[in-house]
Structure formats: C-alpha cells, structure tokens
Amino acid sequence: MNNRLKVLRAERNWSQADLADQLGVSRQTVNALETGRYDPSLPLAFKISRTFGLSIEDIFSE
C-alpha cells in the first residue's frame, strides 16, 4: 500500500518521533509505515487521518 505520510509529515515540519508521539506508536512504526514495510490497522489508519485532517483515501492508496 502506498501512502503520503512522509510528505504530509514534512509539510508540517514534524519528525518521525513527533508523529509517533501524536499517534501513540513508536518512531520505528512510523518509519515502517512511510517505507511501506507495514500497513496500519484500521484504528491506526483512522487516527492518522484525524491527525492530518484528511480522509484515509487521501493518505493511503493501493
């Protein structure tokens, strides 16, 4: 699954650790999400979408 996490995070000048803190996950999880090694659970995907104020579809794509 492709995603725009790295771009969205960079637009806000957030580090991976900053985003991880907001999501309640580890920095390593954020890194794995950004590089496509890990697909988020549905609850995490909803939390990510709320954090960025975008729909899940605007962040993640196949």
PyMOL Python script that loads the backbone (N, CA, C, O; Angstrom):
from pymol import cmd

cmd.read_pdbstr("""\
ATOM      1  N   MET A   1       0.839  -1.171   0.000  1.00  0.00           N
ATOM      2  CA  MET A   1       0.000   0.000   0.000  1.00  0.00           C
ATOM      3  C   MET A   1       0.892   1.245   0.000  1.00  0.00           C
ATOM      4  O   MET A   1       1.851   1.331   0.767  1.00  0.00           O
ATOM      5  N   ASN A   2       0.574   2.182  -0.847  1.00  0.00           N
ATOM      6  CA  ASN A   2       1.316   3.444  -0.916  1.00  0.00           C
ATOM      7  C   ASN A   2       0.673   4.448   0.043  1.00  0.00           C
ATOM      8  O   ASN A   2      -0.511   4.355   0.364  1.00  0.00           O
ATOM      9  N   ASN A   3       1.479   5.403   0.487  1.00  0.00           N
ATOM     10  CA  ASN A   3       0.930   6.439   1.351  1.00  0.00           C
ATOM     11  C   ASN A   3       1.722   7.733   1.191  1.00  0.00           C
ATOM     12  O   ASN A   3       2.819   7.754   0.632  1.00  0.00           O
ATOM     13  N   ARG A   4       1.132   8.803   1.698  1.00  0.00           N
ATOM     14  CA  ARG A   4       1.737  10.136   1.623  1.00  0.00           C
ATOM     15  C   ARG A   4       2.243  10.608   2.981  1.00  0.00           C
ATOM     16  O   ARG A   4       2.429  11.808   3.188  1.00  0.00           O
ATOM     17  N   LEU A   5       2.465   9.689   3.899  1.00  0.00           N
ATOM     18  CA  LEU A   5       2.827  10.081   5.261  1.00  0.00           C
ATOM     19  C   LEU A   5       4.081  10.939   5.327  1.00  0.00           C
ATOM     20  O   LEU A   5       4.102  11.961   6.013  1.00  0.00           O
ATOM     21  N   LYS A   6       5.117  10.531   4.621  1.00  0.00           N
ATOM     22  CA  LYS A   6       6.381  11.271   4.690  1.00  0.00           C
ATOM     23  C   LYS A   6       6.201  12.712   4.212  1.00  0.00           C
ATOM     24  O   LYS A   6       6.708  13.647   4.832  1.00  0.00           O
ATOM     25  N   VAL A   7       5.473  12.882   3.103  1.00  0.00           N
ATOM     26  CA  VAL A   7       5.231  14.219   2.551  1.00  0.00           C
ATOM     27  C   VAL A   7       4.385  15.051   3.512  1.00  0.00           C
ATOM     28  O   VAL A   7       4.707  16.206   3.792  1.00  0.00           O
ATOM     29  N   LEU A   8       3.308  14.460   4.013  1.00  0.00           N
ATOM     30  CA  LEU A   8       2.428  15.184   4.936  1.00  0.00           C
ATOM     31  C   LEU A   8       3.169  15.577   6.207  1.00  0.00           C
ATOM     32  O   LEU A   8       2.993  16.683   6.718  1.00  0.00           O
ATOM     33  N   ARG A   9       3.990  14.678   6.711  1.00  0.00           N
ATOM     34  CA  ARG A   9       4.770  14.959   7.919  1.00  0.00           C
ATOM     35  C   ARG A   9       5.763  16.082   7.654  1.00  0.00           C
ATOM     36  O   ARG A   9       5.909  16.989   8.473  1.00  0.00           O
ATOM     37  N   ALA A  10       6.447  16.027   6.514  1.00  0.00           N
ATOM     38  CA  ALA A  10       7.447  17.042   6.166  1.00  0.00           C
ATOM     39  C   ALA A  10       6.804  18.419   5.979  1.00  0.00           C
ATOM     40  O   ALA A  10       7.394  19.433   6.349  1.00  0.00           O
ATOM     41  N   GLU A  11       5.604  18.457   5.410  1.00  0.00           N
ATOM     42  CA  GLU A  11       4.901  19.736   5.230  1.00  0.00           C
ATOM     43  C   GLU A  11       4.641  20.435   6.556  1.00  0.00           C
ATOM     44  O   GLU A  11       4.532  21.660   6.611  1.00  0.00           O
ATOM     45  N   ARG A  12       4.544  19.657   7.615  1.00  0.00           N
ATOM     46  CA  ARG A  12       4.273  20.207   8.946  1.00  0.00           C
ATOM     47  C   ARG A  12       5.542  20.347   9.788  1.00  0.00           C
ATOM     48  O   ARG A  12       5.487  20.747  10.951  1.00  0.00           O
ATOM     49  N   ASN A  13       6.687  20.012   9.182  1.00  0.00           N
ATOM     50  CA  ASN A  13       7.971  20.056   9.889  1.00  0.00           C
ATOM     51  C   ASN A  13       7.976  19.181  11.142  1.00  0.00           C
ATOM     52  O   ASN A  13       8.558  19.544  12.164  1.00  0.00           O
ATOM     53  N   TRP A  14       7.325  18.032  11.049  1.00  0.00           N
ATOM     54  CA  TRP A  14       7.310  17.076  12.151  1.00  0.00           C
ATOM     55  C   TRP A  14       8.373  16.022  11.906  1.00  0.00           C
ATOM     56  O   TRP A  14       8.570  15.586  10.772  1.00  0.00           O
ATOM     57  N   SER A  15       9.048  15.616  12.946  1.00  0.00           N
ATOM     58  CA  SER A  15       9.960  14.472  12.845  1.00  0.00           C
ATOM     59  C   SER A  15       9.123  13.197  12.940  1.00  0.00           C
ATOM     60  O   SER A  15       7.938  13.241  13.270  1.00  0.00           O
ATOM     61  N   GLN A  16       9.752  12.073  12.647  1.00  0.00           N
ATOM     62  CA  GLN A  16       9.055  10.805  12.814  1.00  0.00           C
ATOM     63  C   GLN A  16       8.662  10.620  14.280  1.00  0.00           C
ATOM     64  O   GLN A  16       7.590  10.092  14.576  1.00  0.00           O
ATOM     65  N   ALA A  17       9.525  11.053  15.191  1.00  0.00           N
ATOM     66  CA  ALA A  17       9.224  10.943  16.623  1.00  0.00           C
ATOM     67  C   ALA A  17       8.027  11.807  16.999  1.00  0.00           C
ATOM     68  O   ALA A  17       7.205  11.396  17.818  1.00  0.00           O
ATOM     69  N   ASP A  18       7.917  13.012  16.408  1.00  0.00           N
ATOM     70  CA  ASP A  18       6.772  13.886  16.683  1.00  0.00           C
ATOM     71  C   ASP A  18       5.468  13.201  16.279  1.00  0.00           C
ATOM     72  O   ASP A  18       4.503  13.179  17.043  1.00  0.00           O
ATOM     73  N   LEU A  19       5.452  12.648  15.076  1.00  0.00           N
ATOM     74  CA  LEU A  19       4.253  11.972  14.591  1.00  0.00           C
ATOM     75  C   LEU A  19       3.960  10.739  15.440  1.00  0.00           C
ATOM     76  O   LEU A  19       2.806  10.477  15.781  1.00  0.00           O
ATOM     77  N   ALA A  20       4.989   9.992  15.777  1.00  0.00           N
ATOM     78  CA  ALA A  20       4.812   8.797  16.602  1.00  0.00           C
ATOM     79  C   ALA A  20       4.167   9.156  17.935  1.00  0.00           C
ATOM     80  O   ALA A  20       3.270   8.451  18.397  1.00  0.00           O
ATOM     81  N   ASP A  21       4.613  10.244  18.558  1.00  0.00           N
ATOM     82  CA  ASP A  21       4.040  10.680  19.832  1.00  0.00           C
ATOM     83  C   ASP A  21       2.558  11.000  19.683  1.00  0.00           C
ATOM     84  O   ASP A  21       1.751  10.644  20.542  1.00  0.00           O
ATOM     85  N   GLN A  22       2.205  11.668  18.602  1.00  0.00           N
ATOM     86  CA  GLN A  22       0.803  12.032  18.375  1.00  0.00           C
ATOM     87  C   GLN A  22      -0.071  10.810  18.132  1.00  0.00           C
ATOM     88  O   GLN A  22      -1.248  10.798  18.491  1.00  0.00           O
ATOM     89  N   LEU A  23       0.513   9.776  17.516  1.00  0.00           N
ATOM     90  CA  LEU A  23      -0.253   8.575  17.188  1.00  0.00           C
ATOM     91  C   LEU A  23      -0.211   7.525  18.291  1.00  0.00           C
ATOM     92  O   LEU A  23      -1.004   6.583  18.288  1.00  0.00           O
ATOM     93  N   GLY A  24       0.709   7.685  19.230  1.00  0.00           N
ATOM     94  CA  GLY A  24       0.845   6.697  20.292  1.00  0.00           C
ATOM     95  C   GLY A  24       1.521   5.423  19.830  1.00  0.00           C
ATOM     96  O   GLY A  24       1.216   4.335  20.320  1.00  0.00           O
ATOM     97  N   VAL A  25       2.457   5.560  18.870  1.00  0.00           N
ATOM     98  CA  VAL A  25       3.224   4.417  18.362  1.00  0.00           C
ATOM     99  C   VAL A  25       4.712   4.757  18.449  1.00  0.00           C
ATOM    100  O   VAL A  25       5.075   5.875  18.815  1.00  0.00           O
ATOM    101  N   SER A  26       5.559   3.806  18.116  1.00  0.00           N
ATOM    102  CA  SER A  26       6.997   4.053  18.138  1.00  0.00           C
ATOM    103  C   SER A  26       7.450   4.772  16.867  1.00  0.00           C
ATOM    104  O   SER A  26       6.758   4.756  15.849  1.00  0.00           O
ATOM    105  N   ARG A  27       8.611   5.395  16.945  1.00  0.00           N
ATOM    106  CA  ARG A  27       9.195   6.029  15.755  1.00  0.00           C
ATOM    107  C   ARG A  27       9.457   4.981  14.693  1.00  0.00           C
ATOM    108  O   ARG A  27       9.322   5.259  13.502  1.00  0.00           O
ATOM    109  N   GLN A  28       9.829   3.779  15.107  1.00  0.00           N
ATOM    110  CA  GLN A  28      10.094   2.698  14.164  1.00  0.00           C
ATOM    111  C   GLN A  28       8.827   2.317  13.399  1.00  0.00           C
ATOM    112  O   GLN A  28       8.897   1.960  12.223  1.00  0.00           O
ATOM    113  N   THR A  29       7.677   2.390  14.055  1.00  0.00           N
ATOM    114  CA  THR A  29       6.408   2.111  13.376  1.00  0.00           C
ATOM    115  C   THR A  29       6.141   3.156  12.308  1.00  0.00           C
ATOM    116  O   THR A  29       5.718   2.821  11.202  1.00  0.00           O
ATOM    117  N   VAL A  30       6.384   4.422  12.629  1.00  0.00           N
ATOM    118  CA  VAL A  30       6.196   5.496  11.642  1.00  0.00           C
ATOM    119  C   VAL A  30       7.129   5.266  10.457  1.00  0.00           C
ATOM    120  O   VAL A  30       6.715   5.409   9.307  1.00  0.00           O
ATOM    121  N   ASN A  31       8.379   4.913  10.726  1.00  0.00           N
ATOM    122  CA  ASN A  31       9.326   4.634   9.652  1.00  0.00           C
ATOM    123  C   ASN A  31       8.843   3.476   8.790  1.00  0.00           C
ATOM    124  O   ASN A  31       8.907   3.553   7.563  1.00  0.00           O
ATOM    125  N   ALA A  32       8.361   2.409   9.409  1.00  0.00           N
ATOM    126  CA  ALA A  32       7.864   1.252   8.660  1.00  0.00           C
ATOM    127  C   ALA A  32       6.633   1.609   7.830  1.00  0.00           C
ATOM    128  O   ALA A  32       6.467   1.102   6.720  1.00  0.00           O
ATOM    129  N   LEU A  33       5.776   2.471   8.353  1.00  0.00           N
ATOM    130  CA  LEU A  33       4.616   2.926   7.592  1.00  0.00           C
ATOM    131  C   LEU A  33       5.058   3.733   6.374  1.00  0.00           C
ATOM    132  O   LEU A  33       4.573   3.511   5.264  1.00  0.00           O
ATOM    133  N   GLU A  34       5.980   4.670   6.589  1.00  0.00           N
ATOM    134  CA  GLU A  34       6.433   5.545   5.494  1.00  0.00           C
ATOM    135  C   GLU A  34       7.126   4.772   4.381  1.00  0.00           C
ATOM    136  O   GLU A  34       7.001   5.127   3.208  1.00  0.00           O
ATOM    137  N   THR A  35       7.845   3.734   4.732  1.00  0.00           N
ATOM    138  CA  THR A  35       8.585   2.967   3.722  1.00  0.00           C
ATOM    139  C   THR A  35       7.775   1.823   3.140  1.00  0.00           C
ATOM    140  O   THR A  35       8.264   1.095   2.276  1.00  0.00           O
ATOM    141  N   GLY A  36       6.538   1.654   3.604  1.00  0.00           N
ATOM    142  CA  GLY A  36       5.667   0.624   3.050  1.00  0.00           C
ATOM    143  C   GLY A  36       5.929  -0.777   3.572  1.00  0.00           C
ATOM    144  O   GLY A  36       5.405  -1.748   3.027  1.00  0.00           O
ATOM    145  N   ARG A  37       6.732  -0.893   4.620  1.00  0.00           N
ATOM    146  CA  ARG A  37       7.001  -2.218   5.190  1.00  0.00           C
ATOM    147  C   ARG A  37       5.876  -2.672   6.110  1.00  0.00           C
ATOM    148  O   ARG A  37       5.814  -3.843   6.483  1.00  0.00           O
ATOM    149  N   TYR A  38       4.990  -1.758   6.476  1.00  0.00           N
ATOM    150  CA  TYR A  38       3.923  -2.061   7.419  1.00  0.00           C
ATOM    151  C   TYR A  38       2.669  -1.316   7.000  1.00  0.00           C
ATOM    152  O   TYR A  38       2.714  -0.115   6.734  1.00  0.00           O
ATOM    153  N   ASP A  39       1.546  -2.027   6.940  1.00  0.00           N
ATOM    154  CA  ASP A  39       0.252  -1.401   6.673  1.00  0.00           C
ATOM    155  C   ASP A  39      -0.457  -1.205   8.007  1.00  0.00           C
ATOM    156  O   ASP A  39      -0.476  -2.115   8.836  1.00  0.00           O
ATOM    157  N   PRO A  40      -1.034  -0.043   8.220  1.00  0.00           N
ATOM    158  CA  PRO A  40      -1.646   0.234   9.523  1.00  0.00           C
ATOM    159  C   PRO A  40      -2.928  -0.567   9.725  1.00  0.00           C
ATOM    160  O   PRO A  40      -3.615  -0.935   8.772  1.00  0.00           O
ATOM    161  N   SER A  41      -3.225  -0.823  10.989  1.00  0.00           N
ATOM    162  CA  SER A  41      -4.527  -1.390  11.332  1.00  0.00           C
ATOM    163  C   SER A  41      -5.583  -0.331  11.025  1.00  0.00           C
ATOM    164  O   SER A  41      -5.256   0.844  10.858  1.00  0.00           O
ATOM    165  N   LEU A  42      -6.819  -0.735  10.952  1.00  0.00           N
ATOM    166  CA  LEU A  42      -7.883   0.225  10.677  1.00  0.00           C
ATOM    167  C   LEU A  42      -7.972   1.310  11.754  1.00  0.00           C
ATOM    168  O   LEU A  42      -8.107   2.485  11.412  1.00  0.00           O
ATOM    169  N   PRO A  43      -7.900   0.954  13.057  1.00  0.00           N
ATOM    170  CA  PRO A  43      -7.923   2.028  14.066  1.00  0.00           C
ATOM    171  C   PRO A  43      -6.754   3.007  13.921  1.00  0.00           C
ATOM    172  O   PRO A  43      -6.931   4.208  14.124  1.00  0.00           O
ATOM    173  N   LEU A  44      -5.561   2.511  13.571  1.00  0.00           N
ATOM    174  CA  LEU A  44      -4.413   3.402  13.386  1.00  0.00           C
ATOM    175  C   LEU A  44      -4.610   4.261  12.144  1.00  0.00           C
ATOM    176  O   LEU A  44      -4.264   5.442  12.157  1.00  0.00           O
ATOM    177  N   ALA A  45      -5.152   3.701  11.087  1.00  0.00           N
ATOM    178  CA  ALA A  45      -5.414   4.482   9.871  1.00  0.00           C
ATOM    179  C   ALA A  45      -6.384   5.620  10.164  1.00  0.00           C
ATOM    180  O   ALA A  45      -6.202   6.731   9.666  1.00  0.00           O
ATOM    181  N   PHE A  46      -7.419   5.356  10.971  1.00  0.00           N
ATOM    182  CA  PHE A  46      -8.357   6.419  11.357  1.00  0.00           C
ATOM    183  C   PHE A  46      -7.659   7.487  12.192  1.00  0.00           C
ATOM    184  O   PHE A  46      -7.912   8.678  12.014  1.00  0.00           O
ATOM    185  N   LYS A  47      -6.788   7.071  13.095  1.00  0.00           N
ATOM    186  CA  LYS A  47      -6.055   8.021  13.937  1.00  0.00           C
ATOM    187  C   LYS A  47      -5.142   8.898  13.078  1.00  0.00           C
ATOM    188  O   LYS A  47      -5.037  10.103  13.309  1.00  0.00           O
ATOM    189  N   ILE A  48      -4.485   8.293  12.088  1.00  0.00           N
ATOM    190  CA  ILE A  48      -3.626   9.043  11.167  1.00  0.00           C
ATOM    191  C   ILE A  48      -4.451  10.063  10.391  1.00  0.00           C
ATOM    192  O   ILE A  48      -4.047  11.216  10.245  1.00  0.00           O
ATOM    193  N   SER A  49      -5.608   9.633   9.894  1.00  0.00           N
ATOM    194  CA  SER A  49      -6.444  10.554   9.109  1.00  0.00           C
ATOM    195  C   SER A  49      -6.925  11.724   9.957  1.00  0.00           C
ATOM    196  O   SER A  49      -6.975  12.856   9.477  1.00  0.00           O
ATOM    197  N   ARG A  50      -7.280  11.462  11.217  1.00  0.00           N
ATOM    198  CA  ARG A  50      -7.696  12.559  12.110  1.00  0.00           C
ATOM    199  C   ARG A  50      -6.526  13.500  12.407  1.00  0.00           C
ATOM    200  O   ARG A  50      -6.709  14.715  12.475  1.00  0.00           O
ATOM    201  N   THR A  51      -5.340  12.948  12.581  1.00  0.00           N
ATOM    202  CA  THR A  51      -4.160  13.762  12.881  1.00  0.00           C
ATOM    203  C   THR A  51      -3.873  14.750  11.758  1.00  0.00           C
ATOM    204  O   THR A  51      -3.528  15.903  12.015  1.00  0.00           O
ATOM    205  N   PHE A  52      -4.016  14.300  10.516  1.00  0.00           N
ATOM    206  CA  PHE A  52      -3.733  15.167   9.373  1.00  0.00           C
ATOM    207  C   PHE A  52      -4.968  15.899   8.860  1.00  0.00           C
ATOM    208  O   PHE A  52      -4.846  16.768   7.997  1.00  0.00           O
ATOM    209  N   GLY A  53      -6.141  15.573   9.363  1.00  0.00           N
ATOM    210  CA  GLY A  53      -7.367  16.228   8.908  1.00  0.00           C
ATOM    211  C   GLY A  53      -7.725  15.861   7.482  1.00  0.00           C
ATOM    212  O   GLY A  53      -8.313  16.662   6.755  1.00  0.00           O
ATOM    213  N   LEU A  54      -7.368  14.645   7.082  1.00  0.00           N
ATOM    214  CA  LEU A  54      -7.654  14.174   5.731  1.00  0.00           C
ATOM    215  C   LEU A  54      -8.357  12.825   5.811  1.00  0.00           C
ATOM    216  O   LEU A  54      -8.319  12.155   6.843  1.00  0.00           O
ATOM    217  N   SER A  55      -9.000  12.433   4.713  1.00  0.00           N
ATOM    218  CA  SER A  55      -9.613  11.113   4.689  1.00  0.00           C
ATOM    219  C   SER A  55      -8.543  10.050   4.535  1.00  0.00           C
ATOM    220  O   SER A  55      -7.440  10.332   4.067  1.00  0.00           O
ATOM    221  N   ILE A  56      -8.867   8.842   4.925  1.00  0.00           N
ATOM    222  CA  ILE A  56      -7.945   7.727   4.770  1.00  0.00           C
ATOM    223  C   ILE A  56      -7.538   7.586   3.304  1.00  0.00           C
ATOM    224  O   ILE A  56      -6.374   7.326   2.997  1.00  0.00           O
ATOM    225  N   GLU A  57      -8.500   7.758   2.407  1.00  0.00           N
ATOM    226  CA  GLU A  57      -8.226   7.631   0.977  1.00  0.00           C
ATOM    227  C   GLU A  57      -7.261   8.690   0.464  1.00  0.00           C
ATOM    228  O   GLU A  57      -6.537   8.457  -0.504  1.00  0.00           O
ATOM    229  N   ASP A  58      -7.247   9.866   1.115  1.00  0.00           N
ATOM    230  CA  ASP A  58      -6.317  10.924   0.718  1.00  0.00           C
ATOM    231  C   ASP A  58      -4.885  10.630   1.162  1.00  0.00           C
ATOM    232  O   ASP A  58      -3.942  11.233   0.650  1.00  0.00           O
ATOM    233  N   ILE A  59      -4.718   9.711   2.107  1.00  0.00           N
ATOM    234  CA  ILE A  59      -3.387   9.383   2.638  1.00  0.00           C
ATOM    235  C   ILE A  59      -2.872   8.072   2.080  1.00  0.00           C
ATOM    236  O   ILE A  59      -1.696   7.962   1.733  1.00  0.00           O
ATOM    237  N   PHE A  60      -3.742   7.075   1.990  1.00  0.00           N
ATOM    238  CA  PHE A  60      -3.337   5.736   1.573  1.00  0.00           C
ATOM    239  C   PHE A  60      -3.969   5.365   0.242  1.00  0.00           C
ATOM    240  O   PHE A  60      -5.116   5.716  -0.032  1.00  0.00           O
ATOM    241  N   SER A  61      -3.203   4.644  -0.590  1.00  0.00           N
ATOM    242  CA  SER A  61      -3.719   4.144  -1.858  1.00  0.00           C
ATOM    243  C   SER A  61      -3.069   2.802  -2.174  1.00  0.00           C
ATOM    244  O   SER A  61      -2.006   2.473  -1.648  1.00  0.00           O
ATOM    245  N   GLU A  62      -3.715   2.043  -3.032  1.00  0.00           N
ATOM    246  CA  GLU A  62      -3.160   0.744  -3.412  1.00  0.00           C
ATOM    247  C   GLU A  62      -2.125   0.897  -4.488  1.00  0.00           C
ATOM    248  O   GLU A  62      -1.547  -0.094  -4.935  1.00  0.00           O
TER     249      GLU A  62
END
""", "prot")
cmd.dss("prot")
cmd.show_as("cartoon", "prot")
cmd.util.cbc("prot")
cmd.orient("prot")
